[in-house]
Amino acid sequence: MILGAWLTVMDETPTWRPGSLTGNSELCFSFGVIADIQYADIEDGYNFWGSRRRYYRHSLHLLQSAVDGWNKEDSQLEFVLQLGDIIDGFNAQHKTSESALRRVMNKFKKLRTPIHHTWGNHELYNFTRDYLTESELNSKSLEDQIFLGSAASGQDSPGATAEEHYYAYHFSPVPKFRFILLDAYDLSILGRDKSTQKYQDSLKLLKEKNPNENLNSPTGLAEPQFVEFNGGFSRAQLDWFNEVLTFSDTNQEKVVVVGHIPVHPGSSESVCLAWNYKDALSVIHSHQCVVCFLAGHLHDGGYYLDSHGVHHLTLEGIVETPPESHAFGTIYVYDDKLVLKGRGRIPDKVMYYTKY
């Protein structure tokens, strides 16, 4: 069971103001969040376990509604975070991946603000990593161009091919705040050429941890996160991550980390955690600057404040949101807190920066 009981707030107050939750605090900036759209032009279906309905076609209408909502906000957002799984894997079976992506991106193009895209498992069901790198889902051009040292190149070794690269970057929308997008499928057998070392290493690790014939099944596993639809972080990416956080510590920045897969058991069911989530947490907890980790992947959502004062917020997914509800939000950033205004299934949340 996910820790934290939240009251779902329906979107009945389009004229809501951030001050209603924050008193007289001065707003620094705001940004939008949305996860697991998983659009496909097919009839409704169910999740992997057959327990939750999925509204594949209607997810496009909910995205349009989210875009309209963000565009109507009193103050313009600095950006929107799309937390991964933008189209569903069924598109690959129906050979509609490119057309489905085009329909979704046409909705996003109506936004009056930049969009930062995270890659999830469904991106990799539909496309190779090489394709994604050349697509509109590569938003790395929005990265801050600062030198962080030897680990900043985005690859495991100087001679690594494009197939070996990880997709991660960081940016600072305003002084003293930084966002880091991580590649939670850096270690994965999804989307990588089978001839690459990373694919071979990932397959070896997965089979060592998961002896099941169906690698998407967590049955009997001591570490249920080791299933094919999850992934993890290479040592090179974690080293790069550590360097960025060191830079932020030195410059007294507050950092929000973004990844498709949650990295704390308190904010997710164990079967939806990153393979080596403990390694990512170890890096996060060795720094003072991280205030929040944002993720998708678990469509029910979740929240946990960990022992180091880091808020772990997992967003509810659009694809499992009934047509009469919603699942997107705006986060308002202040000097002392993050304030989430959710719509539909996503509840409001005030997350204070806490020092331990």
VENBELHU-V945671 format. One record per residue. N is the residue number from 0. RES is the residue in one letter. D_LAST is the distance of its C-alpha to the last C-alpha in whole Angstrom. Layout:
N;RES;D_LAST, N;RES;D_LAST
This chain:
0;M;26, 1;I;24, 2;L;21, 3;G;21, 4;A;24, 5;W;25, 6;L;28, 7;T;30, 8;V;31, 9;M;34, 10;D;35, 11;E;37, 12;T;36, 13;P;37, 14;T;36, 15;W;33, 16;R;31, 17;P;27, 18;G;27, 19;S;28, 20;L;24, 21;T;23, 22;G;25, 23;N;26, 24;S;23, 25;E;24, 26;L;25, 27;C;24, 28;F;25, 29;S;26, 30;F;27, 31;G;28, 32;V;27, 33;I;30, 34;A;30, 35;D;33, 36;I;36, 37;Q;38, 38;Y;41, 39;A;45, 40;D;48, 41;I;49, 42;E;49, 43;D;46, 44;G;45, 45;Y;42, 46;N;39, 47;F;39, 48;W;40, 49;G;42, 50;S;40, 51;R;39, 52;R;41, 53;R;40, 54;Y;42, 55;Y;43, 56;R;45, 57;H;44, 58;S;40, 59;L;42, 60;H;43, 61;L;39, 62;L;38, 63;Q;41, 64;S;40, 65;A;36, 66;V;37, 67;D;40, 68;G;37, 69;W;35, 70;N;38, 71;K;38, 72;E;35, 73;D;35, 74;S;33, 75;Q;34, 76;L;31, 77;E;30, 78;F;30, 79;V;30, 80;L;28, 81;Q;30, 82;L;28, 83;G;31, 84;D;34, 85;I;36, 86;I;40, 87;D;40, 88;G;42, 89;F;45, 90;N;46, 91;A;46, 92;Q;49, 93;H;51, 94;K;51, 95;T;49, 96;S;46, 97;E;47, 98;S;49, 99;A;46, 100;L;43, 101;R;45, 102;R;46, 103;V;42, 104;M;41, 105;N;44, 106;K;42, 107;F;39, 108;K;41, 109;K;42, 110;L;38, 111;R;38, 112;T;35, 113;P;34, 114;I;33, 115;H;31, 116;H;32, 117;T;30, 118;W;32, 119;G;32, 120;N;34, 121;H;37, 122;E;37, 123;L;38, 124;Y;41, 125;N;43, 126;F;42, 127;T;42, 128;R;39, 129;D;42, 130;Y;43, 131;L;39, 132;T;39, 133;E;42, 134;S;41, 135;E;40, 136;L;37, 137;N;36, 138;S;34, 139;K;33, 140;S;35, 141;L;32, 142;E;30, 143;D;29, 144;Q;31, 145;I;29, 146;F;30, 147;L;27, 148;G;29, 149;S;31, 150;A;29, 151;A;29, 152;S;33, 153;G;32, 154;Q;34, 155;D;34, 156;S;36, 157;P;39, 158;G;42, 159;A;40, 160;T;42, 161;A;40, 162;E;40, 163;E;37, 164;H;35, 165;Y;32, 166;Y;31, 167;A;28, 168;Y;27, 169;H;25, 170;F;26, 171;S;24, 172;P;26, 173;V;25, 174;P;24, 175;K;20, 176;F;19, 177;R;20, 178;F;21, 179;I;22, 180;L;25, 181;L;25, 182;D;28, 183;A;27, 184;Y;31, 185;D;31, 186;L;32, 187;S;34, 188;I;38, 189;L;38, 190;G;40, 191;R;40, 192;D;44, 193;K;44, 194;S;46, 195;T;42, 196;Q;40, 197;K;37, 198;Y;39, 199;Q;40, 200;D;37, 201;S;36, 202;L;39, 203;K;39, 204;L;35, 205;L;35, 206;K;39, 207;E;37, 208;K;34, 209;N;37, 210;P;40, 211;N;41, 212;E;44, 213;N;42, 214;L;39, 215;N;38, 216;S;38, 217;P;35, 218;T;37, 219;G;37, 220;L;34, 221;A;31, 222;E;29, 223;P;30, 224;Q;29, 225;F;31, 226;V;34, 227;E;36, 228;F;34, 229;N;31, 230;G;30, 231;G;28, 232;F;26, 233;S;28, 234;R;27, 235;A;28, 236;Q;26, 237;L;23, 238;D;24, 239;W;25, 240;F;21, 241;N;20, 242;E;22, 243;V;21, 244;L;17, 245;T;18, 246;F;20, 247;S;18, 248;D;15, 249;T;18, 250;N;19, 251;Q;16, 252;E;17, 253;K;15, 254;V;16, 255;V;17, 256;V;19, 257;V;22, 258;G;24, 259;H;27, 260;I;25, 261;P;22, 262;V;20, 263;H;18, 264;P;20, 265;G;18, 266;S;20, 267;S;23, 268;E;26, 269;S;26, 270;V;29, 271;C;28, 272;L;25, 273;A;25, 274;W;27, 275;N;24, 276;Y;21, 277;K;19, 278;D;20, 279;A;19, 280;L;16, 281;S;16, 282;V;16, 283;I;14, 284;H;11, 285;S;12, 286;H;11, 287;Q;9, 288;C;12, 289;V;12, 290;V;12, 291;C;14, 292;F;17, 293;L;20, 294;A;23, 295;G;26, 296;H;29, 297;L;28, 298;H;30, 299;D;29, 300;G;26, 301;G;22, 302;Y;19, 303;Y;15, 304;L;12, 305;D;10, 306;S;8, 307;H;6, 308;G;6, 309;V;10, 310;H;13, 311;H;16, 312;L;19, 313;T;22, 314;L;25, 315;E;28, 316;G;31, 317;I;35, 318;V;37, 319;E;36, 320;T;36, 321;P;40, 322;P;42, 323;E;41, 324;S;38, 325;H;35, 326;A;32, 327;F;31, 328;G;28, 329;T;27, 330;I;23, 331;Y;23, 332;V;21, 333;Y;19, 334;D;17, 335;D;15, 336;K;15, 337;L;18, 338;V;20, 339;L;23, 340;K;26, 341;G;28, 342;R;31, 343;G;33, 344;R;31, 345;I;28, 346;P;26, 347;D;24, 348;K;21, 349;V;18, 350;M;15, 351;Y;12, 352;Y;10, 353;T;7, 354;K;4, 355;Y;0
